[in-house]
Amino acid sequence: MDRSNRFFGTHGDLSVQLAPWTAKALGFDPKISLFLLKEPLQFRSDIAGGIITVPAGFISDLASIPRAAWSLGYDPDCQVLELAAWVHDLCYGRVGK
């Protein structure tokens, strides 16, 4: 196993953006961009002591960083940040509230 890549088993783009009317039908604010994970995402975490799996069908706003903060080095097209956002939102949704 390649220990340098903590995300594994991924093949290309894993998400699809929900249309505003679909988000509204699901009970979400249609003004917020939401994404649906098309296939499971696995992340190896030393802190959690194992594998964190974000299930297919999970909905997230991904890295909802204010546009003003982008100048601090955030690249909205960075695929690693997108993958990390899925894991963050899954963990935050289960523990951080």
C-alpha positions in Angstrom: 0.0 0.0 0.0 1.3 3.5 -0.9 1.6 5.2 2.5 2.1 8.6 0.9 -1.4 8.8 -0.5 -3.9 8.9 2.4 -6.9 9.0 -0.1 -7.1 5.7 -2.0 -9.5 3.8 -4.2 -10.6 7.0 -6.0 -11.0 7.2 -9.7 -11.5 10.7 -11.2 -14.1 13.2 -10.2 -16.2 11.7 -7.4 -19.0 14.3 -7.1 -21.8 16.0 -9.0 -23.3 19.4 -8.1 -27.0 19.4 -7.2 -29.3 21.7 -9.2 -30.9 24.4 -7.0 -34.3 22.8 -7.5 -33.0 19.4 -6.4 -31.4 20.9 -3.3 -34.7 22.6 -2.4 -36.7 19.4 -2.9 -34.3 17.7 -0.5 -34.9 20.5 2.1 -31.7 22.4 1.6 -31.2 26.1 0.9 -31.0 26.4 -2.9 -28.7 29.4 -2.7 -25.9 27.1 -1.3 -23.9 25.0 -3.8 -24.2 21.4 -2.7 -22.5 18.3 -4.1 -23.4 14.6 -4.0 -20.7 12.0 -3.7 -21.1 9.4 -6.5 -18.9 6.7 -5.0 -17.4 5.9 -1.6 -14.3 7.8 -0.6 -11.7 6.3 1.7 -9.1 8.1 3.8 -6.4 6.5 6.0 -6.2 8.5 9.3 -3.5 8.1 11.8 -5.4 10.2 14.3 -8.6 8.1 14.0 -6.5 4.9 13.9 -7.9 3.5 10.7 -9.9 4.1 7.6 -12.6 6.8 7.4 -15.1 6.0 4.6 -17.4 8.7 3.3 -20.4 6.8 1.8 -21.7 7.3 -1.7 -24.8 9.5 -1.6 -23.3 11.8 1.1 -24.2 15.5 0.4 -21.8 18.3 1.3 -21.2 22.0 0.5 -17.5 20.9 0.4 -15.0 23.6 1.3 -17.4 26.4 2.0 -14.6 29.0 2.5 -15.6 32.6 2.0 -14.3 34.0 -1.3 -12.3 36.6 0.5 -10.2 33.8 2.1 -9.2 32.4 -1.3 -6.5 35.0 -1.5 -4.8 33.3 1.4 -3.9 30.3 -0.7 -7.1 28.4 -1.1 -7.5 27.0 -4.6 -11.1 26.1 -5.3 -10.1 23.7 -8.1 -7.6 21.7 -5.9 -8.7 18.0 -5.9 -6.9 17.2 -2.7 -8.7 20.0 -0.9 -12.0 18.7 -2.3 -11.3 15.2 -1.0 -10.3 16.6 2.4 -13.6 18.6 2.5 -15.6 15.4 2.1 -13.9 13.8 5.1 -14.1 17.0 7.2 -17.9 17.4 6.5 -18.6 13.7 7.3 -16.6 13.9 10.6 -18.0 17.3 11.6 -21.6 16.2 10.8 -21.2 13.2 13.1 -19.1 14.6 16.0 -18.7 18.4 15.8 -22.2 19.7 16.2 
